[in-house]
Amino acid sequence: MIVILGGTAEGRELSAALAERGRPAVLSLAGRTRAPLTTGETRSGGFGGVEGLVDYLRQTDAEFVVDATHPFAARISENAAEACRIAGVPLLRLSRPGWAEHPLADTWRWVTSHDEAAAFLDGLGAEPVLLTVGKQHSLDYVPRLAGRHIIARMTEAPSGPIPESWELLLARGPFALDDELELFRRLGIRALVSKDSGGAHTAAKLDAAHTVGAIVVMIGRPAAPAGVETVATVAEALAHLTPARLSACTNLRMRPDLAI
């Protein structure tokens, strides 16, 4: 059984590709989204930390784990690395490249946290602001920006109320450039806040911001767990999950004198 820790388009694509090849795999989702897009066998909900994940890997006799979680799901990735080490299960990280190499990256204001982003916007004073950091972190901006004109775009409403001066915009990508330009111009967006998620599904907002002259505040990615092999595409992940490669990994697990 191949366990895919999902939550991204790449995780879904990998699950679908393995299903087409008749490879036993399960796509595990955190369960934060009420109507997630899924393909193939899935499970929903957390594992209960490292120990819970170790138990799950042993109970399912997992032969490989692919961490295809969001680039900002640092805790899950850290738990996966530790659990796989304890359980002796090979781990591969599937993570799309970030936007650090984007042609416009040097024109953005890079920050390291949501607090830093909120503080910068508070001092900047530009509004309205298009906030695209997801439902989990949008409310982190309320203490500093409660009185500002914020348009918070996310797939689902946050768990708490938003200030009266904010607008909630529920939408699911991918977003086309023409649509993003229409949105920026219609609402008069003067600043954009984004996480360095990477990929093409939500990249159009960066070009739209540049076109209309809006300031981009980009939150850098957290560090990935050390020592975990990482690939950038589903094709690269599939190359690691061939029967021959998995058989070799299984043989190494049975030989404690050999390093995996």
N, C-alpha and C positions, 0 to 999 in steps of 0.2 A: 504494500500500500504506500502510495506517495501522498504525503500530507502537504497541501498548499495553504499557507497562511495568507488569506486574500484580503480583499478590500480595494483592489485597484483593477483597472481594465486589463492590465497584464496578467493578473491572477486569473481572471475569467477566461482570457484567451488561452492561457496555458491549460486550464482545466478542460476547455473544449477540445484543444488539440490532443490531449491525452485520451479523452473519451473517444475521439475519432480513431485513435490507434489501439483502442481496446485495452488501455493500461489502467489498472485499478488506481483511483485517486479520489481524494475528498478535498473539497474546497471549504476551508474553515473561515467563517466571518465573525467579526466581533459582535454583531447583532445591534449596532447602534442605528442602522438605517432600517426603517420599517418595511420598505419595499425594495430590497436590493436586487440588482441585476445578477442573475446566477446562471450557471451552466453545469450540468452533470450533478454528481452527488455532492451535497453540501451539509455542513453543520453550522449552527449559529450559537453564539455565546462564548464567553471567556473560558479559560481552562482552570482558573484559580491560581495563577502565578506559575512559577517554575515547577514546583512539585506536581501541580495538576497536569501540566503539559508533559512532564516525564511519565506520569502514570498513563496518560492517553497514548503516548507513543509506544509504550510497552504493551498496553492492552490491544492496540490495533496492529502490533507487530510492524510498525512503520519502517520502511526500508530507506526512505529519503524524505527530507523536509525542504520545501522551497518557501523561503520567506518573501512573499510578494505583497507585503503590507505597504501602506503609504510611506513615503520617505520620511514623514514626520512622526511616524508611530514608533518612536525610539524605545519606549518601554517594552513593547511587544517584541521588537527585534532583539533587545538585550536578553529578554526571557527565553527567546527561541535559541539563541546562541548558548546560553547556560544549560538549558534543558537538553539540547542535542549533545552537548559535551558529556553530561551525566549519563544519558541514555545510550550513548555511543552510536547515534544516528547521524549520518552525513547531512550537512546543511549547505544550502546554496541560497544566496541573496539575489533576487531578481528586482533590480531597481533602475527605473528609467533615468537617463541623464538629466541633470538639473539645467537651469537656464544660465549658469555662470558664463557659458560660451556664447550666449545669445548676442547678436550684433549690437543690441542696445544696452547690454548689461552695465556698461561703464557709465551710462546716463542715469542709472537708478540709485536711490538711496538704500544701501544695504544695511540691515540691522540684524541683531542676533536673537531678538525675542519680541513677543507681542507687547510687553511693557515698553521696550525701547521704541517700537513702532508707534504706540499710542502717545508716548511723550513727544516724539518728533512731530506728530500731527497736531498735538496740542499747541506746540510752539509755532507751528507753521501757519495755522489759521485758515488755510485754504479749505473751501467746501463748496458743493457737496463732495463727500468722499465715498468712493465705491469700495466697500469692505468685502473681500473675498477670501476669508480665512476659515470658513466652515462654521457649523453650528456649535462645535465644541469650544471655540475660542472667540467667537464674536462678542460674547458678553464680557470678555476680559477688557474690552475697550470702553465699557460704560463708565467706570469711575472717572476717567479723564475727559471723555467725549460725550457725556450724557446730554449736553446742551447743544451739540453740533448737529448739522444736517448730514447724517450718515445713511447711506443706502447699503444695507447689509444683504448681500446675495449668497444664498446657500440652497442646498437641495431640500432641506427640511427645516422647520421652525426650531429655534433654540429652546432649551428647557425652561428658561425664565423669560420674564417680560422685557421688552425693549423700551427705551425712552420714547416719549411722545414726538421728539424731533427726529427720530429715526424712521426709515422706511424699510420694510421687510420685502425682499424680492426673492421669491422662490423659483428656482430654475435649475435644471440639470443639463450639464454640457453633453456633447461638445458644442462650442459656440463658434459660429462663423464670423469672419472679420466684418462683413457688411452689417450683420446684426449688432455686433459690438460697437461699431462706429455709430450706428443709429442710436443705440442706448446712450453712449457717451455724449453725443450732441443733443439729444432730446432732454437729458437730465442735466446737462451742463457740468459733467464730472470734471473736477479740477485736481483730484488726487485719487490714486488707486493703491490699495494695500493688498499684497499677495504673498503667499508662501512660495518658496522655490520648489514647487511641485514637479516641474519639468513636464515633458510630453507636449503633444499637439492639441489635446482636447480643450485646454483652457488658455492656450498661448495667444489667441487672437486679441485678448484684452490688452496685451502688452503693446502690440502694434497700434491698436486703437488709441491707447493713452498717448503714444508718441505722436500720432497724427494730430490729435486735438491739443497737444501741449500740456497734458496732465502729468503731474509728478507721480512717479512710481516708487513706492516704498516696498522693498523686497526683503522678506524674512529668510535668512540663510538656513540651510538644513542642519539638523543635529548630526553629530558624528556617528558613523555606523560602527557596530561592534567590531573590535579588532579581530583579525585572523579569519574572517569569514569570506570565502570566495564570492565575488559578485559578478553578475552578468547584466547586460543592459537590455537585452531583447528576449522575447519568447523563443525565438529560433535558437539562441545561444543556450537557453535553459533546456530545451528539448535535446540538444546535443549532449548534455550531461545526463539525461535520463533515458539513454538507450539501454536495452537489456544487458548488453555487454558491460557498460559502465556500472550499472546497478549491481550486476553479479560480482564485479570486482570489488565494489564497496562492501558487499555482504561478506565476501571472503576475508577482507581486512578486519571487519568487525569480529569475525570468528577467530582472528589471530591477534591476541592482545600484545604480542611481541612486535607487531608491525604498527607503524603510525598511519592513521587514516589521513 
